Amino acid sequence: MTKNYSNVILHSRHLTLKIPLKGNNMKSKPKRVIVLTCKDDPSADFVIKKIKEQNLAFKRINMDEIRNSGYFSFRPTTGIWELYDGSTTITPEEVGVVWQRRVPRRVIKHDNQLISEYLTQEWRLCWEWWLNQIPVEKVLDTESALKIASNKMLQLKRAVSMGFKIPETLVTSNPNEYKIFIQTHKNVVAKTLGGFGRILEEDKAFGTIYTNRLEHNVIPNEATLRAAPMILQTEIEKEYELRITVVDNAIFSCRIDSQMSTKTQVDWRRYDFGNVPHFPITLPAVVEKNILKFMESFSIHFASFDLAVTPQGEYIFFEMNPNSQWVWIEHFTSLPITDSLVKAFQRRCVL
């Protein structure tokens, strides 16, 4: 008997058999871009259109369909896992890069509240733990990095240490601290820690809790102030605002003239596109350098920054949004953000 590396050749007097070895000469699955999202996600649709244009192999898993129409399995001894959303299956050998565009984190409805809490907890932990066991090099941004990078208190503290200016800020549930801050500063705004109404149920849309200007002569009762912590900040006088999207080391900066509409002066997320121009802008080199350094400190590769520029030309840091929204910026500015995102996927698929 003689051997080669791709098969075994058995010689007999009258017959030669060529038997492929298991794992050799077998067609392997292509390395794919894995898009984890939900059934109704126009941003994912937009990216997938670009992925198709580049002829990249991909699979889309609608995570909100798995509980009712599909399944999840994981075997720790082999590291084998499988996701099925009712129409598409994914296994580890296909993974080039995972992009968790939108992973379900809403409350799962049930007639029994305790069962609802249990189901919500188990699925949230399942996705968090599963995502954290995928090798770092196969994920655009890891679940653990995204979680840490979303910490607004840590963001603000780190921004100061890296040379950004921030508004005077207090995070509190202390009624006395609230009153002192309100009385000390002329104009104050309030923000939530989470930003979005994440407790909304699985079959309902996200609710946005906007930044709101506070009135000095209206002080909520102490029970209300103790009910949940909030972020208080001095209101910044703005010439304009910036939405800065970063993909790896590519920076795409958009100027938002939020002060041109009374609707968007405090929070541009109260969109008024007809009266609020959006257009590309070039940042000072020092701001770009600080942004990239900030991203690197959190091990994040895709995020957007919200800054304001004062009439005096100062750049004020508000927050970083990991794995953020960007399509409307691209629509108004033609900045090639999605092309850059697809290139980031492509680079990781060939690692």
C-alpha positions in Angstrom: 0.0 0.0 0.0 1.2 3.5 -0.8 -0.1 6.8 0.4 -0.4 10.4 -0.8 -1.7 13.4 1.2 -5.1 13.6 -0.4 -6.2 10.0 -0.6 -5.3 6.4 0.1 -4.5 4.2 -2.9 -4.9 0.4 -2.3 -3.2 -1.8 -4.9 -4.2 -5.4 -5.5 -3.4 -7.8 -8.3 -6.5 -7.1 -10.3 -7.9 -3.8 -8.9 -6.8 -0.4 -7.7 -9.2 1.5 -5.3 -8.8 5.2 -4.7 -10.5 6.1 -1.4 -10.6 9.8 -0.3 -9.5 10.4 3.3 -12.1 12.0 5.5 -11.6 15.8 5.6 -9.5 15.8 2.4 -10.7 16.6 -1.1 -14.0 17.5 0.6 -15.6 20.8 -0.5 -15.5 23.1 2.5 -18.3 25.7 3.1 -17.4 29.2 2.1 -16.5 31.7 4.9 -19.6 33.9 5.2 -20.6 37.3 6.6 -23.1 36.3 9.3 -25.7 39.1 9.9 -27.5 38.7 13.1 -30.6 40.8 13.1 -34.4 40.8 13.2 -37.1 40.3 10.6 -37.9 44.0 10.3 -34.6 45.8 9.9 -34.2 48.2 7.0 -30.5 48.9 7.9 -29.7 45.2 7.6 -31.5 45.1 4.3 -29.4 48.0 3.1 -26.1 46.4 4.1 -27.1 43.0 2.6 -27.8 44.7 -0.7 -24.2 46.0 -0.6 -22.8 42.6 0.4 -24.5 41.1 -2.6 -23.1 43.7 -4.9 -19.6 42.7 -3.8 -20.5 39.0 -4.3 -19.6 38.1 -0.7 -21.0 34.9 0.8 -23.4 35.7 3.6 -26.2 34.4 5.7 -28.8 36.4 7.5 -30.3 35.0 10.7 -33.5 36.7 12.0 -32.9 36.2 15.7 -36.5 37.1 16.7 -37.7 34.1 14.6 -35.6 31.5 16.5 -37.8 31.1 19.6 -41.0 30.5 17.7 -39.9 28.9 14.4 -36.3 27.6 14.9 -33.9 26.5 17.5 -30.4 27.0 19.1 -28.0 24.2 20.1 -24.5 24.3 21.6 -22.1 21.5 22.6 -19.2 22.7 24.8 -17.1 19.6 24.5 -16.8 20.0 20.7 -17.5 23.8 20.4 -20.2 22.9 17.8 -23.3 25.2 17.7 -26.2 25.6 15.4 -28.7 28.4 14.8 -31.9 28.0 12.8 -34.5 30.7 12.3 -37.1 28.7 10.5 -35.5 29.1 7.0 -31.7 29.5 7.5 -29.2 27.4 9.4 -25.7 28.5 10.5 -22.8 26.4 11.9 -19.3 27.4 13.1 -17.4 26.3 10.0 -19.2 28.8 7.8 -18.3 31.8 9.9 -16.0 34.4 8.4 -17.2 37.3 10.5 -20.2 37.8 12.7 -22.0 41.1 12.8 -24.6 41.4 15.5 -26.6 44.1 13.9 -29.6 43.6 16.1 -29.9 40.9 18.8 -33.3 40.6 20.6 -33.2 42.0 24.1 -36.8 42.9 24.7 -39.2 41.5 27.3 -40.8 38.2 26.1 -44.5 38.3 26.6 -46.4 35.7 28.6 -49.6 35.8 30.6 -47.7 34.9 33.7 -45.2 37.7 34.6 -42.8 35.3 36.4 -42.6 33.1 33.3 -42.1 36.3 31.2 -39.2 37.3 33.3 -37.7 33.8 33.2 -38.0 33.5 29.4 -36.5 37.0 28.9 -33.6 36.2 31.2 -32.8 32.8 29.6 -32.8 34.0 26.0 -30.8 37.2 26.9 -28.2 35.1 28.7 -28.1 32.5 25.9 -27.3 35.1 23.2 -24.8 36.9 25.4 -22.9 33.8 26.4 -23.0 32.3 22.9 -21.7 35.5 21.4 -18.9 35.6 23.9 -17.6 32.1 23.1 -17.1 33.0 19.4 -13.4 33.7 18.7 -12.6 37.4 18.8 -11.2 37.4 15.3 -14.5 36.2 13.9 -16.6 39.0 15.3 -16.7 42.6 14.2 -17.2 43.7 17.8 -17.5 41.3 20.6 -20.5 41.2 22.9 -18.4 41.9 26.0 -16.6 44.9 24.2 -20.0 46.3 23.1 -21.4 46.0 26.7 -18.4 47.8 28.2 -18.3 50.5 25.5 -22.0 51.3 26.0 -21.3 52.4 29.6 -22.0 56.1 29.5 -20.4 56.8 32.9 -17.2 55.1 31.8 -17.3 56.9 28.4 -17.5 60.4 30.0 -14.7 59.6 32.5 -12.5 58.3 29.7 -13.3 61.1 27.3 -12.0 63.6 29.9 -8.8 61.6 30.4 -8.2 61.6 26.6 -8.5 65.3 26.2 -12.2 65.8 25.2 -14.3 68.5 26.8 -17.6 67.3 28.3 -20.6 69.2 29.8 -20.6 69.5 33.6 -22.3 66.2 34.5 -24.0 64.5 37.5 -25.5 61.0 37.5 -27.7 60.8 40.5 -30.9 59.5 42.3 -30.2 61.8 45.2 -33.0 64.5 45.5 -30.6 66.9 47.3 -27.9 66.6 44.7 -30.5 67.1 42.0 -31.7 70.3 43.5 -28.2 71.7 44.1 -27.2 70.9 40.5 -30.4 72.6 39.1 -29.9 75.7 41.2 -26.1 75.9 40.5 -26.4 75.8 36.7 -28.4 78.1 34.5 -29.6 75.6 31.9 -29.7 71.9 32.6 -30.8 68.9 30.5 -31.7 65.4 31.6 -30.8 62.1 29.9 -31.4 58.5 30.6 -28.6 56.0 31.1 -30.0 53.6 28.6 -31.3 55.9 25.9 -33.9 53.6 24.5 -37.0 52.2 26.1 -35.5 48.7 26.2 -38.2 47.2 28.4 -40.7 47.4 25.6 -42.3 44.1 24.7 -41.1 41.9 21.8 -43.9 42.7 19.4 -43.7 46.5 19.8 -41.3 49.1 18.4 -38.5 50.7 20.3 -39.3 53.9 22.1 -36.8 56.7 22.3 -36.5 58.7 25.5 -35.2 62.1 24.4 -32.9 64.5 26.1 -35.1 67.1 27.8 -34.5 70.6 29.1 -35.4 70.9 32.8 -37.3 73.8 34.4 -35.7 75.4 37.5 -39.0 76.1 39.1 -40.4 72.5 38.7 -38.8 70.1 41.1 -40.2 66.5 41.1 -41.0 64.9 44.4 -38.3 62.9 46.2 -39.9 59.5 45.5 -39.8 60.3 41.7 -36.2 61.4 41.9 -35.2 58.3 43.9 -37.1 55.9 41.5 -34.2 55.7 38.9 -30.9 57.4 38.4 -30.6 60.0 35.7 -27.9 61.9 33.9 -27.9 65.7 34.5 -25.8 67.9 32.3 -25.3 71.6 31.7 -26.9 72.5 28.4 -24.2 73.4 25.8 -24.6 76.4 23.5 -24.3 74.8 20.1 -23.3 76.3 16.7 -23.9 72.8 15.2 -23.6 69.2 16.1 -21.6 66.3 14.7 -22.4 62.7 14.0 -19.1 60.9 13.4 -19.2 57.3 12.2 -16.1 55.2 12.5 -15.4 51.8 10.7 -12.0 50.5 11.7 -9.8 53.5 11.1 -12.1 55.2 8.5 -13.8 58.3 9.9 -17.0 59.8 8.3 -18.1 63.1 9.8 -21.5 64.7 9.3 -22.4 68.2 10.4 -26.0 68.5 11.7 -27.4 72.1 11.8 -29.7 71.2 14.7 -30.1 74.8 15.8 -32.0 75.7 12.7 -35.2 74.1 14.0 -36.7 74.6 17.4 -37.7 70.9 17.3 -34.1 69.7 17.2 -32.2 72.3 19.3 -32.1 70.2 22.4 -32.0 66.7 20.8 -31.6 66.3 17.0 -33.2 62.8 17.3 -36.5 64.7 17.2 -35.9 64.7 13.5 -36.8 67.6 11.3 -35.0 66.7 8.1 -36.7 69.4 6.0 -35.3 72.2 8.1 -32.0 70.7 9.4 -29.3 70.3 6.9 -26.8 67.4 7.0 -23.6 67.5 5.1 -20.0 66.1 5.3 -17.4 68.0 7.2 -13.6 67.6 7.9 -12.6 67.3 11.5 -9.4 68.8 13.0 -6.6 66.2 13.1 -6.5 66.3 16.9 -10.2 65.4 17.2 -9.8 62.5 14.7 -6.8 61.3 16.7 -8.7 61.3 20.0 -11.7 59.5 18.4 -9.5 56.7 17.1 -7.7 56.5 20.4 -11.1 56.4 22.2 -12.3 53.5 20.0 -9.1 51.6 20.5 -9.4 51.9 24.3 -12.7 50.0 24.1 -11.6 47.5 21.4 -14.5 48.7 19.2 -14.4 48.8 15.4 -17.8 50.2 14.5 -19.4 53.1 16.3 -20.8 56.7 16.0 -19.9 59.7 18.2 -22.2 62.6 19.1 -20.3 65.9 19.6 -21.3 69.5 19.6 -19.3 72.5 18.4 -19.9 75.8 20.3 -19.9 79.3 18.8 -16.4 79.6 20.2 -15.2 76.5 18.2 -14.9 74.1 21.1 -15.6 70.5 20.5 -17.8 69.0 23.2 -18.1 65.2 23.6 -21.6 63.8 24.5 -21.3 60.0 23.9 -20.2 57.1 21.7 -22.8 54.7 20.3 -21.3 51.3 19.6 -22.8 49.4 16.7 -24.9 52.4 15.8 -27.4 53.8 13.3 -25.9 55.4 10.2 -28.1 54.9 7.1 -29.8 58.2 7.2 -26.5 60.0 7.4 -25.3 58.1 4.3 -28.6 59.1 2.6 -28.1 62.8 3.2 -24.4 63.0 2.7 -23.4 60.2 0.3 -20.6 59.3 2.7 -19.5 55.7 1.8 -20.1 54.3 5.3 -21.8 51.1 4.2 -19.1 50.4 1.6 -16.5 50.7 4.4 -18.5 48.4 6.6 -18.6 45.7 3.9 -14.9 46.1 3.3 -14.4 45.5 7.1 -16.4 42.3 6.7 -14.4 41.3 3.7 -11.0 41.8 5.5 -12.1 39.6 8.4 -13.4 36.8 6.1 -9.9 36.3 4.6 -8.0 36.3 7.9 
